[in-house]
Amino acid sequence: MSNQPLEQKAVAAVIEELQRQAAERPDGLRVSPNETGIHVEGAIDVDALVMVVVGAMAGGP
């Protein structure tokens, strides 16, 4: 992920984190790909999501 542009890093980090959260709580969150991105149903841990995005941004180029 380190050679990707910043926007791609952020998108990848969001998708990976949402999938991780869904795997931990399959009854509370569903994430599925669609033609334009992903479809999300359920509660999201926003603090964890923000931490992952900030970490991806801090990783540098």
C-alpha positions in Angstrom: 0.0 0.0 0.0 3.0 2.4 0.5 3.4 3.2 -3.3 -0.2 4.2 -3.8 -1.5 7.8 -4.0 -2.9 9.1 -0.7 -6.5 8.9 -1.8 -6.1 5.2 -2.8 -4.5 4.5 0.6 -7.4 6.1 2.4 -10.0 4.2 0.3 -8.2 0.9 0.9 -7.9 1.6 4.6 -11.6 2.4 4.9 -12.7 -0.8 3.1 -10.3 -3.0 5.0 -11.4 -1.6 8.4 -15.1 -1.9 7.5 -14.5 -5.5 6.4 -12.6 -6.2 9.7 -15.4 -4.7 11.8 -18.0 -6.8 9.8 -16.0 -9.9 10.4 -16.0 -9.2 14.1 -19.7 -8.5 14.3 -21.5 -10.3 11.5 -24.9 -9.7 13.1 -24.3 -6.0 13.5 -22.5 -4.9 10.4 -22.6 -6.1 6.8 -20.2 -4.9 4.1 -20.6 -6.0 0.5 -19.0 -4.8 -2.8 -21.2 -3.3 -5.5 -20.6 -1.7 -8.9 -19.6 1.7 -7.5 -17.9 0.8 -4.3 -19.3 -0.9 -1.2 -22.6 -1.2 0.5 -22.6 -1.0 4.3 -25.5 -1.9 6.6 -25.2 -1.5 10.4 -23.3 0.3 13.1 -19.7 1.4 12.4 -17.1 2.0 15.1 -16.2 5.5 13.7 -13.3 5.9 16.2 -11.6 2.8 14.9 -12.3 3.8 11.3 -10.7 7.3 11.8 -7.7 5.8 13.5 -7.1 3.5 10.5 -7.4 6.3 8.0 -5.1 8.6 10.0 -2.6 5.7 10.2 -2.8 5.3 6.4 -2.2 9.0 5.9 0.7 9.1 8.4 2.4 6.2 6.5 3.7 8.6 3.9 4.3 7.9 0.2 
